[in-house]
Amino acid sequence: MLGIGASAGAAAVGGIALNAQASSGTNGSSARTGGLVFDTDGYTEQTTTITDANGDDHEVVYRFWKAVTYVAAPVDEKYQSLNVSVPVKIDGKSVDASGAPILFANSVGGYMPSSVADATGAGAGGTTGMPGGGTGAPSPSASASGSGEVQSGGNGMVNALGKMVSLPKLALAAGYVVVEPGARGRTLKNSEGEYYGTAPAAIVDLKAAVRYVRANKGRIPGDTDRIVSSGTSAGGALSSLLGASGDSPLYEKYLRELGAADASDAIFATGAWCPITDLEHADGAYEWNWGASVVQGTGKVVDRTVSKELVSQFAEYQASLKLRGLGGFGALTARNYDTYLLQQYMEPSATTYLKALSDADRAAYLADHTFISWKNGKARFSWADFLTHVGARKKSTPAFDAFDLSTGENNLFGTGTTGTRHFTAYSLKHDTTGNTGTRLDGDIPAKLRLMNPMPFLTGDKPNAHRTKHWWIRLGTKDSDTSHTVSANLAAAAAALGDDVSHLYYWDEGHGANTDPGDFIQWIAKVTGYRIR
């Protein structure tokens, strides 16, 4: 894991944030102002210690604006507010962040609500309203040997050692401005029992937050034309969607209802880790990838008839995209996607991992994983052996639009007092809850369109206001979604001529981030920013 080197002029970057105690002093009386004008004096000054990717500690003094409401007519200010953190000193050296890039770090996990209202400093926002009453940032469950995984995503990431990674804190230590927005999510109910955070609330809120930042150019420190989003899992999906759908008129009525600022919601660059997206096609993609394996922790064998029917749907969808693989691979189809994933991602990922080991450790790993052929410094293996290596699948069949309406995604497309709904015709047809409907509810297609980045990147009229820079990451052992999801996203963006950095972390699970310092360095590269 690398931070920004001397060529980039960074004082401190990368690594794992510590849960340091912060000291603070107050300047200004309130972080919240009337209208949508950012209160430049409404901050507290805090001091914290952040550990970079090289293991070095850095003292960072920064200004912290808390819970600034970003729309004029909020549905719930607890979620429709953002925090802003601006470094002023790093290791005793003054920092001018007035022209720094802005990391726009959402903490959404599981499409649930996220709030920064109770955060006491940078990087402290988290997912709320979790099933079972849980709150806060996702906790890690990882071993030093890899397979890092977080429960829900958001900004709760783990590195290869199983330790938490906070991109907001790493960006702050690099001298960047950090904006952390809250957003409504699928589990929120009002006093009358009505859901008010289902699709498309989360993406509308994030767009409104971007508009607030851009409308306050010259007041919010940082370069509002260089906003870089980040997010993991559902947050990664929303980060991708934010980048793909910039300034799309499809969201305008929702933004007007909230009293969003009259400004652009386009962003400069997108960072997305294990994005759970393209939901209307996710069941077929999942079966194509993981259909042959049993369900993790249950030993349950999935319904093979259902799995095969969903794979057929995926094949039709994949053909309709007319995507070509990176590296001159050619047309991507259901027939050759396994070969593509092996050649473009899995074998290079294993190769990188093995090369980084000592000779003794590499020999031991290869002895324990005999399916890998190691020759001339390159790893080779079959798709079938790779799937066996990963093991059991995480989800049952269908993985996203469950026949019994039991998934978070079913809740995501709920509405009013209806907590869960089907969003694919196939699952509606096979409903096991007693639903006698034969057609999807009329608003479902439009909501699916609002929640999927792919239509903004494919077809005859891709979105001209999309981000042109993409950082996409996924663990090779992540079976929360299909490996084709992020690969399709990368292929679609690359086909438009966008700058795409996409790779897979070997032997890592959902929510892994083993190169956070490289991401901080990438921000400097694509934005052209250098710390003086």
C-alpha positions in Angstrom: 0.0 0.0 0.0 1.5 3.3 -1.1 0.8 6.9 -0.2 1.6 9.9 -2.3 5.2 10.1 -2.9 7.6 13.0 -3.1 6.7 13.6 -6.7 3.2 14.5 -5.7 4.4 16.7 -2.9 2.2 15.3 -0.2 3.0 15.8 3.4 1.1 12.8 4.7 -1.1 10.2 3.2 -2.6 6.7 3.2 -3.0 4.0 5.8 -5.2 3.1 8.7 -6.9 5.7 10.8 -6.6 5.5 14.5 -9.4 6.1 17.0 -7.5 9.1 18.4 -8.7 11.4 21.1 -9.4 14.9 19.6 -9.0 18.2 21.3 -11.2 21.1 20.1 -11.7 24.8 20.2 -14.7 26.7 18.9 -14.8 29.4 16.2 -18.3 30.6 15.2 -21.6 29.8 16.9 -23.5 27.5 14.5 -22.8 25.0 11.7 -26.3 25.4 10.4 -27.4 28.6 8.7 -30.6 29.8 7.1 -31.2 29.0 3.5 -28.4 27.1 1.6 -25.5 29.4 2.3 -22.5 27.7 4.0 -21.6 29.4 7.3 -17.8 29.9 6.9 -17.4 30.6 10.6 -19.5 27.7 11.9 -16.7 25.3 12.7 -14.8 23.8 15.7 -11.1 23.2 15.4 -9.9 19.7 16.2 -6.6 17.9 16.5 -6.2 14.2 15.8 -3.5 11.7 14.9 -3.8 9.7 11.7 -1.6 6.7 10.7 -0.6 6.6 7.1 -0.1 3.6 4.8 3.6 3.4 5.8 2.7 3.2 9.5 3.7 6.8 10.3 1.7 8.9 12.6 0.7 12.5 11.6 -0.8 15.2 13.8 -3.6 16.9 11.9 -5.3 20.1 12.9 -8.5 20.6 11.0 -11.7 22.7 11.0 -14.9 20.7 11.4 -18.4 21.8 10.4 -21.0 19.5 11.8 -24.5 18.5 10.6 -25.0 21.2 7.9 -28.5 20.7 6.4 -28.0 20.6 2.6 -31.6 21.1 1.4 -34.1 23.8 2.0 -37.1 21.5 2.6 -35.6 18.4 4.4 -37.7 15.4 5.0 -35.4 14.5 7.9 -32.5 16.7 8.9 -30.8 13.9 10.8 -30.0 12.2 7.5 -30.1 15.2 5.1 -27.1 16.9 6.5 -23.4 16.8 5.9 -20.1 17.3 7.7 -17.1 19.2 6.3 -13.5 18.7 7.5 -10.7 21.0 6.3 -7.0 20.5 7.3 -5.2 23.6 8.5 -2.0 22.0 9.8 -0.3 18.7 9.2 2.7 17.9 11.5 2.9 21.5 12.5 3.0 22.8 8.9 0.3 25.1 7.7 -1.9 23.7 4.9 -3.9 25.8 2.4 -6.7 23.6 1.3 -8.7 26.3 -0.5 -7.9 24.6 -3.9 -7.7 21.0 -2.7 -9.8 18.2 -4.1 -12.9 17.3 -2.1 -13.5 13.7 -1.0 -17.2 13.1 -0.9 -17.4 10.0 1.3 -20.8 8.4 1.8 -21.2 5.9 4.5 -24.2 4.0 3.2 -24.3 0.3 3.8 -27.1 -2.1 2.8 -29.1 0.8 1.3 -29.9 1.7 4.9 -30.0 5.3 6.2 -26.7 7.0 7.1 -26.2 9.9 9.4 -23.4 12.3 10.4 -25.5 14.2 12.9 -23.8 12.5 15.9 -20.3 12.4 14.5 -17.7 14.1 16.7 -15.1 14.5 14.0 -13.9 13.4 10.6 -14.6 9.8 9.6 -17.2 9.2 12.3 -20.4 9.0 10.2 -22.1 5.6 9.9 -25.0 3.5 8.8 -28.0 3.6 11.1 -31.4 1.9 11.2 -29.8 -1.5 10.8 -32.0 -4.6 11.3 -32.0 -5.6 14.9 -31.5 -2.0 16.0 -27.8 -1.8 15.3 -26.2 1.6 14.6 -22.9 3.0 13.7 -20.1 2.0 11.3 -19.8 -1.6 10.2 -17.4 -3.7 12.2 -14.7 -5.8 10.6 -14.4 -9.6 10.8 -11.1 -10.5 9.2 -8.0 -12.5 9.8 -4.4 -11.5 9.1 -4.4 -14.0 6.3 -7.0 -12.1 4.3 -10.7 -12.6 3.6 -11.4 -9.2 5.1 -15.1 -8.4 5.3 -17.3 -5.8 6.8 -20.9 -6.3 7.7 -22.6 -3.7 5.6 -20.2 -1.5 3.7 -20.3 2.2 3.7 -16.9 3.7 4.8 -16.3 0.7 7.0 -13.4 -0.9 5.1 -10.7 -3.4 6.2 -7.2 -3.9 4.9 -5.5 -7.2 4.4 -4.6 -7.3 8.1 -8.2 -7.0 9.1 -7.8 -3.4 10.4 -10.2 -0.6 9.7 -9.5 1.8 6.9 -11.0 5.3 7.0 -10.8 7.1 3.7 -12.1 10.4 5.1 -9.2 10.5 7.6 -6.6 9.4 5.1 -7.8 12.2 2.7 -7.7 14.7 5.5 -4.1 13.7 6.3 -3.2 14.2 2.6 -4.4 17.8 2.8 -7.8 17.2 1.0 -11.1 18.6 2.0 -13.6 15.9 3.2 -17.3 16.1 2.9 -19.3 13.3 4.5 -23.0 13.4 3.6 -25.8 11.6 5.3 -28.7 10.1 3.3 -32.1 8.6 3.9 -32.3 4.8 3.6 -34.8 2.0 3.2 -35.6 1.3 6.8 -36.9 4.7 7.8 -40.5 5.1 8.9 -42.5 8.1 10.0 -44.9 8.3 12.9 -47.6 6.8 10.7 -45.6 3.8 9.8 -44.8 4.9 6.3 -41.5 4.3 4.7 -39.8 7.5 3.5 -36.3 6.4 2.6 -36.9 3.8 -0.1 -35.6 4.2 -3.7 -34.6 6.7 -5.0 -34.2 8.7 -1.7 -30.5 7.9 -1.1 -29.2 8.9 -4.5 -31.5 12.0 -4.5 -30.0 13.0 -1.2 -26.4 12.5 -2.3 -27.1 14.6 -5.4 -28.6 17.3 -3.3 -25.5 17.3 -1.1 -23.3 17.6 -4.1 -25.4 20.6 -5.3 -25.1 22.2 -1.9 -21.3 21.9 -2.1 -21.1 23.2 -5.6 -23.5 26.1 -4.9 -21.2 27.2 -2.1 -18.1 27.5 -4.3 -15.8 30.0 -2.7 -17.4 29.5 0.7 -16.8 25.8 1.3 -13.0 25.3 1.1 -11.7 23.1 -1.6 -12.1 22.9 -5.4 -15.9 22.2 -5.9 -15.1 21.2 -9.5 -12.9 18.4 -8.2 -15.3 16.3 -6.1 -14.3 12.7 -5.8 -16.9 10.3 -4.4 -16.3 7.1 -2.4 -18.5 4.3 -1.1 -18.6 0.6 -0.4 -21.2 -2.1 -1.1 -24.5 -0.2 -1.5 -22.5 2.9 -0.9 -20.2 1.8 -3.8 -23.3 1.4 -6.0 -24.5 4.9 -5.0 -21.0 6.3 -5.7 -21.0 4.7 -9.1 -24.5 6.0 -9.8 -23.6 9.5 -8.6 -20.7 9.5 -11.1 -22.7 8.0 -14.0 -25.8 10.2 -13.7 -24.4 13.7 -13.2 -26.9 16.4 -14.0 -29.5 13.9 -15.3 -32.9 15.5 -15.6 -34.5 12.3 -14.4 -33.9 13.3 -10.8 -35.0 16.9 -11.1 -38.5 16.7 -9.7 -37.2 14.9 -6.6 -34.5 17.5 -6.1 -37.0 20.3 -6.5 -39.3 18.7 -3.8 -36.4 18.9 -1.4 -35.4 22.4 -2.2 -32.0 21.4 -3.4 -29.6 24.1 -4.5 -29.7 25.3 -8.0 -26.3 23.9 -9.1 -24.7 21.0 -10.9 -24.7 17.5 -9.2 -22.0 16.2 -11.5 -18.8 15.0 -9.9 -15.2 14.7 -11.1 -14.3 11.2 -10.1 -15.8 8.1 -8.6 -14.3 5.6 -6.1 -16.5 2.4 -5.7 -15.7 -0.7 -3.7 -17.7 -3.9 -4.2 -20.7 -2.0 -5.7 -24.0 -3.7 -5.2 -25.7 -2.3 -8.3 -27.6 -3.2 -11.5 -30.2 -4.7 -9.3 -32.8 -5.7 -11.9 -30.1 -8.0 -13.5 -28.3 -8.9 -10.3 -30.1 -12.2 -9.8 -29.0 -13.6 -13.1 -25.5 -12.3 -12.8 -25.2 -13.9 -9.4 -26.3 -17.3 -10.6 -23.9 -17.1 -13.6 -21.1 -16.5 -11.1 -22.0 -18.6 -8.1 -24.8 -20.9 -9.1 -23.0 -24.2 -8.6 -22.1 -23.7 -5.0 -24.1 -24.2 -1.8 -25.2 -21.4 0.5 -22.6 -20.3 3.1 -23.3 -21.5 6.6 -26.3 -23.6 5.7 -25.1 -26.4 3.4 -28.3 -25.7 1.4 -28.1 -26.5 -2.3 -29.9 -23.8 -4.4 -32.8 -24.7 -6.7 -31.0 -25.7 -9.9 -34.0 -25.0 -12.1 -34.3 -21.4 -10.8 -30.6 -20.9 -11.1 -30.4 -22.1 -14.7 -33.4 -19.9 -15.7 -31.7 -16.9 -14.2 -28.5 -17.6 -16.0 -30.4 -17.6 -19.2 -31.7 -14.2 -18.4 -28.2 -13.0 -17.6 -27.0 -14.3 -21.0 -29.6 -12.2 -22.8 -28.9 -9.1 -20.8 -25.1 -9.4 -21.2 -25.6 -9.7 -25.0 -27.8 -6.7 -25.0 -25.1 -4.5 -23.4 -22.7 -5.1 -26.4 -19.7 -4.5 -24.2 -16.1 -5.4 -25.1 -13.6 -6.5 -22.5 -10.6 -4.4 -21.5 -7.2 -5.2 -23.0 -8.6 -6.0 -26.5 -10.5 -9.0 -25.3 -13.4 -8.7 -27.6 -17.2 -9.0 -27.0 -18.2 -10.0 -23.5 -20.8 -12.7 -23.4 -22.0 -15.2 -20.9 -20.0 -17.9 -22.7 -16.7 -16.2 -22.4 -17.0 -14.1 -19.3 -15.2 -16.6 -17.1 -12.2 -16.6 -19.4 -12.3 -12.8 -19.4 -12.4 -12.6 -15.6 -9.5 -15.1 -15.3 -7.3 -13.3 -17.8 -8.0 -9.7 -17.0 -8.5 -9.9 -13.2 -8.2 -13.1 -11.2 -4.9 -14.4 -12.5 -3.2 -11.0 -12.4 -4.6 -10.5 -8.9 -3.1 -13.8 -7.7 0.1 -13.0 -9.4 0.4 -9.7 -7.7 -0.3 -11.3 -4.3 2.2 -14.1 -4.8 4.9 -11.8 -6.0 4.6 -9.7 -2.9 5.3 -12.7 -0.6 8.7 -13.9 0.5 10.0 -17.0 -1.3 9.2 -19.1 1.7 5.7 -17.7 2.1 5.0 -18.1 -1.6 6.1 -21.7 -1.6 3.9 -22.4 1.5 0.9 -20.7 -0.1 1.3 -22.7 -3.4 1.7 -25.9 -1.4 -1.6 -25.2 0.3 -3.3 -24.1 -3.0 -2.3 -26.7 -5.5 -4.9 -25.5 -8.0 -2.6 -22.6 -8.9 0.1 -23.2 -11.5 3.1 -20.8 -10.9 5.4 -20.5 -13.8 7.7 -17.7 -14.9 6.3 -15.5 -12.2 2.7 -15.8 -13.2 -0.3 -17.6 -11.7 -2.6 -19.7 -13.8 -5.7 -21.7 -12.8 -9.1 -22.7 -14.1 -12.4 -21.0 -13.4 -13.8 -24.1 -11.8 -10.9 -24.4 -9.5 -11.2 -20.7 -8.7 -14.8 -21.2 -7.7 -13.9 -24.2 -5.5 -11.2 -22.0 -3.9 -13.8 -19.3 -3.0 -16.2 -21.9 -1.6 -19.8 -21.4 -0.6 -21.9 -18.6 -2.0 -23.2 -15.9 0.4 -26.8 -15.7 -0.8 -29.7 -18.0 -1.7 -31.7 -18.0 -4.9 -32.7 -15.5 -6.1 -30.0 -13.4 -4.3 -31.7 -10.0 -4.6 -35.4 -10.2 -5.5 -36.3 -13.0 -3.1 -39.4 -15.0 -3.8 -40.4 -14.5 -0.1 -39.6 -10.7 -0.2 -36.9 -11.2 2.5 -34.0 -9.2 1.1 -32.9 -5.6 1.8 -33.4 -4.9 -1.9 -37.1 -5.9 -1.6 -37.3 -3.3 1.2 -35.4 -0.8 -1.0 -38.2 -0.9 -3.5 -41.0 -0.8 -0.9 -43.2 2.3 -0.7 -45.6 3.9 1.8 -46.9 1.2 4.1 -45.7 -1.6 1.8 -42.4 -2.6 3.3 -41.2 -4.9 0.5 -42.0 -5.4 -3.1 -40.8 -7.4 -6.0 -38.8 -5.5 -8.7 -38.4 -8.3 -11.3 -41.1 -10.0 -13.2 -39.5 -13.4 -12.6 -39.6 -13.2 -8.8 -43.1 -11.8 -8.9 -44.2 -14.8 -10.9 -42.6 -17.1 -8.4 -43.8 -15.2 -5.3 -44.2 -17.4 -2.2 -45.9 -14.7 0.1 -49.4 -15.0 -1.4 -49.1 -12.1 -3.7 -51.5 -12.7 -6.6 -50.3 -9.8 -8.8 -49.3 -10.5 -12.3 -47.6 -7.2 -13.1 -44.9 -5.2 -11.3 -46.2 -2.0 -9.7 -46.2 0.8 -12.3 -43.5 2.9 -10.6 -40.9 0.1 -10.4 -39.4 0.5 -13.9 -38.7 4.2 -13.3 -37.2 3.6 -9.9 -35.0 0.9 -11.2 -33.8 3.3 -13.9 -33.0 5.9 -11.2 -30.9 3.4 -9.2 -28.8 1.9 -11.9 -25.6 3.5 -13.4 -25.5 1.2 -16.4 -28.1 2.9 -18.6 -26.2 6.2 -18.2 -23.1 4.5 -19.6 -24.5 2.4 -22.4 -26.9 2.7 -25.3 -27.1 5.4 -28.0 -26.9 8.4 -25.6 -24.5 7.9 -22.7 -24.6 10.7 -20.2 -22.2 13.5 -21.3 -22.1 14.9 -17.7 -20.8 11.6 -16.1 -17.5 11.4 -14.3 -14.6 10.6 -16.5 -12.5 9.0 -13.8 -13.3 5.6 -12.2 -11.6 3.7 -9.4 -13.4 0.3 -8.9 -12.3 -2.5 -6.5 -13.7 -5.9 -5.5 -12.4 -8.8 -3.5 -11.9 -12.1 -5.3 -13.7 -13.9 -2.4 -16.6 -11.5 -2.3 -19.8 -13.4 -3.1 -22.2 -10.7 -2.0 -22.6 -9.9 -5.7 -21.4 -11.2 -9.0 -17.9 -10.3 -10.3 -19.5 -9.3 -13.6 -21.2 -6.3 -12.0 -18.0 -4.2 -11.4 -16.4 -5.6 -14.6 -19.4 -4.5 -16.7 -19.3 -1.1 -15.0 -15.6 -0.8 -15.8 -16.0 -2.0 -19.4 -18.9 0.4 -20.1 -16.9 3.4 -18.8 -13.8 2.4 -20.6 -15.7 2.0 -23.9 -16.6 5.7 -23.6 -13.0 6.7 -23.3 -13.1 7.2 -19.5 -10.0 6.7 -17.3 -10.7 3.4 -15.5 -8.6 1.8 -12.7 -10.2 -1.5 -11.9 -8.8 -4.5 -10.1 -9.6 -7.3 -7.7 -8.0 -8.0 -4.3 -6.8 -11.6 -4.1 -8.4 -13.6 -1.3 -10.3 -10.7 0.1 -14.0 -10.5 0.9 -16.7 -7.9 0.9 -15.7 -4.5 2.0 -11.9 -5.0 1.5 -9.6 -2.1 0.7 -6.0 -3.1 0.6 -4.7 -0.1 -1.4 -6.2 3.0 0.3 -2.9 4.9 -0.1 -3.0 4.3 -3.8 -6.5 5.7 -4.0 -5.4 8.9 -2.2 -2.5 9.1 -4.7 -4.9 8.5 -7.6 -7.0 11.5 -6.5 -3.9 13.7 -6.7 -3.1 12.3 -10.1 -6.5 12.7 -11.8 -7.2 16.1 -10.2 -3.7 17.4 -10.9 -3.4 18.6 -7.3 -0.1 19.0 -5.4 0.2 20.0 -1.8 2.6 23.0 -1.6 
